[in-house]
Amino acid sequence: MPPSFKAKADEVKTPPALRTPQKTKAPPHDLRQGPNISW
């Protein structure tokens, strides 16, 4: 399987919070304003 395909598959299996760790480091007020945060 091509590396690009495997990377895509891993991205699908990985929760968004783990894919974008910078969101977890944002201040609380930024987290409240983030429309993409669903946890």
PyMOL Python script that loads the backbone (N, CA, C, O; Angstrom):
from pymol import cmd

cmd.read_pdbstr("""\
ATOM      1  N   MET A   1       0.848  -1.195   0.000  1.00  0.00           N
ATOM      2  CA  MET A   1       0.000   0.000   0.000  1.00  0.00           C
ATOM      3  C   MET A   1       0.885   1.247   0.000  1.00  0.00           C
ATOM      4  O   MET A   1       1.834   1.327   0.781  1.00  0.00           O
ATOM      5  N   PRO A   2       0.592   2.209  -0.854  1.00  0.00           N
ATOM      6  CA  PRO A   2       1.415   3.431  -0.957  1.00  0.00           C
ATOM      7  C   PRO A   2       1.461   4.197   0.364  1.00  0.00           C
ATOM      8  O   PRO A   2       0.480   4.202   1.107  1.00  0.00           O
ATOM      9  N   PRO A   3       2.580   4.837   0.661  1.00  0.00           N
ATOM     10  CA  PRO A   3       2.707   5.607   1.917  1.00  0.00           C
ATOM     11  C   PRO A   3       1.610   6.667   2.051  1.00  0.00           C
ATOM     12  O   PRO A   3       1.094   6.895   3.145  1.00  0.00           O
ATOM     13  N   SER A   4       1.257   7.311   0.938  1.00  0.00           N
ATOM     14  CA  SER A   4       0.230   8.361   1.012  1.00  0.00           C
ATOM     15  C   SER A   4      -1.111   7.769   1.424  1.00  0.00           C
ATOM     16  O   SER A   4      -1.863   8.393   2.173  1.00  0.00           O
ATOM     17  N   PHE A   5      -1.409   6.576   0.942  1.00  0.00           N
ATOM     18  CA  PHE A   5      -2.671   5.936   1.313  1.00  0.00           C
ATOM     19  C   PHE A   5      -2.668   5.568   2.788  1.00  0.00           C
ATOM     20  O   PHE A   5      -3.666   5.750   3.484  1.00  0.00           O
ATOM     21  N   LYS A   6      -1.530   5.045   3.265  1.00  0.00           N
ATOM     22  CA  LYS A   6      -1.441   4.668   4.684  1.00  0.00           C
ATOM     23  C   LYS A   6      -1.582   5.905   5.566  1.00  0.00           C
ATOM     24  O   LYS A   6      -2.240   5.854   6.605  1.00  0.00           O
ATOM     25  N   ALA A   7      -0.973   7.010   5.159  1.00  0.00           N
ATOM     26  CA  ALA A   7      -1.079   8.245   5.941  1.00  0.00           C
ATOM     27  C   ALA A   7      -2.536   8.694   6.010  1.00  0.00           C
ATOM     28  O   ALA A   7      -2.998   9.144   7.059  1.00  0.00           O
ATOM     29  N   LYS A   8      -3.261   8.572   4.898  1.00  0.00           N
ATOM     30  CA  LYS A   8      -4.666   8.956   4.880  1.00  0.00           C
ATOM     31  C   LYS A   8      -5.473   8.062   5.813  1.00  0.00           C
ATOM     32  O   LYS A   8      -6.344   8.537   6.542  1.00  0.00           O
ATOM     33  N   ALA A   9      -5.178   6.762   5.785  1.00  0.00           N
ATOM     34  CA  ALA A   9      -5.906   5.817   6.640  1.00  0.00           C
ATOM     35  C   ALA A   9      -5.628   6.108   8.114  1.00  0.00           C
ATOM     36  O   ALA A   9      -6.541   6.069   8.938  1.00  0.00           O
ATOM     37  N   ASP A  10      -4.371   6.398   8.444  1.00  0.00           N
ATOM     38  CA  ASP A  10      -4.027   6.706   9.834  1.00  0.00           C
ATOM     39  C   ASP A  10      -4.724   7.989  10.284  1.00  0.00           C
ATOM     40  O   ASP A  10      -5.149   8.103  11.433  1.00  0.00           O
ATOM     41  N   GLU A  11      -4.838   8.946   9.375  1.00  0.00           N
ATOM     42  CA  GLU A  11      -5.483  10.214   9.724  1.00  0.00           C
ATOM     43  C   GLU A  11      -6.959   9.991  10.029  1.00  0.00           C
ATOM     44  O   GLU A  11      -7.517  10.624  10.925  1.00  0.00           O
ATOM     45  N   VAL A  12      -7.585   9.093   9.282  1.00  0.00           N
ATOM     46  CA  VAL A  12      -9.009   8.814   9.510  1.00  0.00           C
ATOM     47  C   VAL A  12      -9.205   8.127  10.857  1.00  0.00           C
ATOM     48  O   VAL A  12     -10.181   8.391  11.559  1.00  0.00           O
ATOM     49  N   LYS A  13      -8.260   7.231  11.219  1.00  0.00           N
ATOM     50  CA  LYS A  13      -8.396   6.491  12.470  1.00  0.00           C
ATOM     51  C   LYS A  13      -8.023   7.337  13.686  1.00  0.00           C
ATOM     52  O   LYS A  13      -8.412   7.012  14.808  1.00  0.00           O
ATOM     53  N   THR A  14      -7.279   8.409  13.473  1.00  0.00           N
ATOM     54  CA  THR A  14      -6.832   9.233  14.588  1.00  0.00           C
ATOM     55  C   THR A  14      -7.860  10.308  14.917  1.00  0.00           C
ATOM     56  O   THR A  14      -8.321  11.011  14.017  1.00  0.00           O
ATOM     57  N   PRO A  15      -8.228  10.448  16.184  1.00  0.00           N
ATOM     58  CA  PRO A  15      -9.184  11.491  16.584  1.00  0.00           C
ATOM     59  C   PRO A  15      -8.645  12.883  16.235  1.00  0.00           C
ATOM     60  O   PRO A  15      -7.436  13.104  16.291  1.00  0.00           O
ATOM     61  N   PRO A  16      -9.515  13.810  15.880  1.00  0.00           N
ATOM     62  CA  PRO A  16      -9.083  15.163  15.517  1.00  0.00           C
ATOM     63  C   PRO A  16      -8.224  15.819  16.604  1.00  0.00           C
ATOM     64  O   PRO A  16      -7.304  16.579  16.302  1.00  0.00           O
ATOM     65  N   ALA A  17      -8.530  15.523  17.858  1.00  0.00           N
ATOM     66  CA  ALA A  17      -7.775  16.135  18.958  1.00  0.00           C
ATOM     67  C   ALA A  17      -6.314  15.689  18.903  1.00  0.00           C
ATOM     68  O   ALA A  17      -5.417  16.465  19.233  1.00  0.00           O
ATOM     69  N   LEU A  18      -6.071  14.441  18.487  1.00  0.00           N
ATOM     70  CA  LEU A  18      -4.704  13.956  18.403  1.00  0.00           C
ATOM     71  C   LEU A  18      -4.042  14.425  17.109  1.00  0.00           C
ATOM     72  O   LEU A  18      -2.827  14.610  17.050  1.00  0.00           O
ATOM     73  N   ARG A  19      -4.860  14.612  16.077  1.00  0.00           N
ATOM     74  CA  ARG A  19      -4.305  15.072  14.800  1.00  0.00           C
ATOM     75  C   ARG A  19      -3.837  16.514  14.903  1.00  0.00           C
ATOM     76  O   ARG A  19      -2.851  16.896  14.274  1.00  0.00           O
ATOM     77  N   THR A  20      -4.550  17.326  15.705  1.00  0.00           N
ATOM     78  CA  THR A  20      -4.207  18.744  15.823  1.00  0.00           C
ATOM     79  C   THR A  20      -3.992  19.093  17.295  1.00  0.00           C
ATOM     80  O   THR A  20      -4.855  19.703  17.927  1.00  0.00           O
ATOM     81  N   PRO A  21      -2.839  18.705  17.836  1.00  0.00           N
ATOM     82  CA  PRO A  21      -2.574  18.937  19.262  1.00  0.00           C
ATOM     83  C   PRO A  21      -2.524  20.420  19.629  1.00  0.00           C
ATOM     84  O   PRO A  21      -2.687  20.768  20.798  1.00  0.00           O
ATOM     85  N   GLN A  22      -2.301  21.298  18.651  1.00  0.00           N
ATOM     86  CA  GLN A  22      -2.231  22.724  18.973  1.00  0.00           C
ATOM     87  C   GLN A  22      -3.560  23.234  19.518  1.00  0.00           C
ATOM     88  O   GLN A  22      -3.587  24.223  20.251  1.00  0.00           O
ATOM     89  N   LYS A  23      -4.680  22.563  19.166  1.00  0.00           N
ATOM     90  CA  LYS A  23      -5.979  23.005  19.683  1.00  0.00           C
ATOM     91  C   LYS A  23      -6.078  22.748  21.183  1.00  0.00           C
ATOM     92  O   LYS A  23      -6.729  23.506  21.902  1.00  0.00           O
ATOM     93  N   THR A  24      -5.431  21.673  21.662  1.00  0.00           N
ATOM     94  CA  THR A  24      -5.524  21.346  23.082  1.00  0.00           C
ATOM     95  C   THR A  24      -4.670  22.302  23.909  1.00  0.00           C
ATOM     96  O   THR A  24      -4.855  22.411  25.121  1.00  0.00           O
ATOM     97  N   LYS A  25      -3.727  23.001  23.252  1.00  0.00           N
ATOM     98  CA  LYS A  25      -2.849  23.922  23.977  1.00  0.00           C
ATOM     99  C   LYS A  25      -3.420  25.343  24.016  1.00  0.00           C
ATOM    100  O   LYS A  25      -2.853  26.227  24.658  1.00  0.00           O
ATOM    101  N   ALA A  26      -4.532  25.555  23.332  1.00  0.00           N
ATOM    102  CA  ALA A  26      -5.108  26.893  23.288  1.00  0.00           C
ATOM    103  C   ALA A  26      -5.688  27.261  24.644  1.00  0.00           C
ATOM    104  O   ALA A  26      -6.118  26.378  25.386  1.00  0.00           O
ATOM    105  N   PRO A  27      -5.709  28.565  24.989  1.00  0.00           N
ATOM    106  CA  PRO A  27      -6.313  29.019  26.247  1.00  0.00           C
ATOM    107  C   PRO A  27      -7.793  28.657  26.297  1.00  0.00           C
ATOM    108  O   PRO A  27      -8.411  28.460  25.250  1.00  0.00           O
ATOM    109  N   PRO A  28      -8.372  28.565  27.492  1.00  0.00           N
ATOM    110  CA  PRO A  28      -9.786  28.174  27.642  1.00  0.00           C
ATOM    111  C   PRO A  28     -10.730  29.063  26.827  1.00  0.00           C
ATOM    112  O   PRO A  28     -11.696  28.565  26.250  1.00  0.00           O
ATOM    113  N   HIS A  29     -10.468  30.351  26.773  1.00  0.00           N
ATOM    114  CA  HIS A  29     -11.382  31.234  26.046  1.00  0.00           C
ATOM    115  C   HIS A  29     -11.330  30.941  24.547  1.00  0.00           C
ATOM    116  O   HIS A  29     -12.337  31.082  23.852  1.00  0.00           O
ATOM    117  N   ASP A  30     -10.157  30.533  24.044  1.00  0.00           N
ATOM    118  CA  ASP A  30     -10.058  30.180  22.626  1.00  0.00           C
ATOM    119  C   ASP A  30     -10.820  28.892  22.354  1.00  0.00           C
ATOM    120  O   ASP A  30     -11.440  28.745  21.301  1.00  0.00           O
ATOM    121  N   LEU A  31     -10.774  27.959  23.302  1.00  0.00           N
ATOM    122  CA  LEU A  31     -11.486  26.695  23.117  1.00  0.00           C
ATOM    123  C   LEU A  31     -12.989  26.932  23.083  1.00  0.00           C
ATOM    124  O   LEU A  31     -13.704  26.279  22.323  1.00  0.00           O
ATOM    125  N   ARG A  32     -13.469  27.858  23.898  1.00  0.00           N
ATOM    126  CA  ARG A  32     -14.911  28.138  23.920  1.00  0.00           C
ATOM    127  C   ARG A  32     -15.363  28.782  22.607  1.00  0.00           C
ATOM    128  O   ARG A  32     -16.490  28.570  22.159  1.00  0.00           O
ATOM    129  N   GLN A  33     -14.468  29.575  21.993  1.00  0.00           N
ATOM    130  CA  GLN A  33     -14.840  30.277  20.768  1.00  0.00           C
ATOM    131  C   GLN A  33     -14.652  29.404  19.530  1.00  0.00           C
ATOM    132  O   GLN A  33     -15.165  29.734  18.461  1.00  0.00           O
ATOM    133  N   GLY A  34     -13.919  28.289  19.660  1.00  0.00           N
ATOM    134  CA  GLY A  34     -13.652  27.452  18.500  1.00  0.00           C
ATOM    135  C   GLY A  34     -14.900  26.721  18.028  1.00  0.00           C
ATOM    136  O   GLY A  34     -15.454  25.915  18.775  1.00  0.00           O
ATOM    137  N   PRO A  35     -15.358  26.983  16.799  1.00  0.00           N
ATOM    138  CA  PRO A  35     -16.574  26.342  16.288  1.00  0.00           C
ATOM    139  C   PRO A  35     -16.360  24.867  15.954  1.00  0.00           C
ATOM    140  O   PRO A  35     -17.326  24.111  15.844  1.00  0.00           O
ATOM    141  N   ASN A  36     -15.089  24.449  15.791  1.00  0.00           N
ATOM    142  CA  ASN A  36     -14.800  23.073  15.393  1.00  0.00           C
ATOM    143  C   ASN A  36     -14.594  22.158  16.600  1.00  0.00           C
ATOM    144  O   ASN A  36     -14.441  20.948  16.432  1.00  0.00           O
ATOM    145  N   ILE A  37     -14.588  22.711  17.806  1.00  0.00           N
ATOM    146  CA  ILE A  37     -14.395  21.883  18.998  1.00  0.00           C
ATOM    147  C   ILE A  37     -15.715  21.188  19.340  1.00  0.00           C
ATOM    148  O   ILE A  37     -16.742  21.840  19.529  1.00  0.00           O
ATOM    149  N   SER A  38     -15.669  19.866  19.415  1.00  0.00           N
ATOM    150  CA  SER A  38     -16.905  19.123  19.702  1.00  0.00           C
ATOM    151  C   SER A  38     -16.703  18.161  20.856  1.00  0.00           C
ATOM    152  O   SER A  38     -17.202  17.036  20.830  1.00  0.00           O
ATOM    153  N   TRP A  39     -15.977  18.598  21.862  1.00  0.00           N
ATOM    154  CA  TRP A  39     -15.793  17.749  23.057  1.00  0.00           C
ATOM    155  C   TRP A  39     -15.789  18.658  24.268  1.00  0.00           C
ATOM    156  O   TRP A  39     -15.650  18.185  25.395  1.00  0.00           O
TER     157      TRP A  39
END
""", "prot")
cmd.dss("prot")
cmd.show_as("cartoon", "prot")
cmd.util.cbc("prot")
cmd.orient("prot")
